[in-house]
Amino acid sequence: MKYNEVLKRLDILIHTKTHEKKMVKIELNLLNIFALRTNKSKIEYEGITVGDIITQFLDEYRDSLDESLLSKNKKKLNPVMIVLLNGRNITYLKNYKSKLKEGDKLYLSFPISGG
């Protein structure tokens, strides 16, 4: 086999491995108003990104959520809602495109402040 053919096959193998999409089980922890509206504190979903999990949650519970929790078209969360991945706000990661790993913890919360 020629050197170029070997390199081409290696490139295909590497490219395939790095772009495989693996669904992982994630526990979505619902805090404050989300727990009250759904009567659940945790829900298990499978997905690849944070967006996959949130989309599944909204598909399942959209009718239980107040308008203030959703975007104007009611297809997404209101942008002020807080989504944490392992304790970090997804705004500082890759937002809804943040990739998930087995065992990650996802939290959904209404922003609360006080003093």
Secondary structure, DSSP 8 states (H G I E B T S, - for coil): --HHHHHHHHHHHHHHHHT----EEEEEEE-HHHHHHHT-SEEEEEESBHHHHHHHHHHHHGGGS-GGGB-TTSSSB-TTSEEEETTEEGGGTTGGG-B--TT-EEEEE------
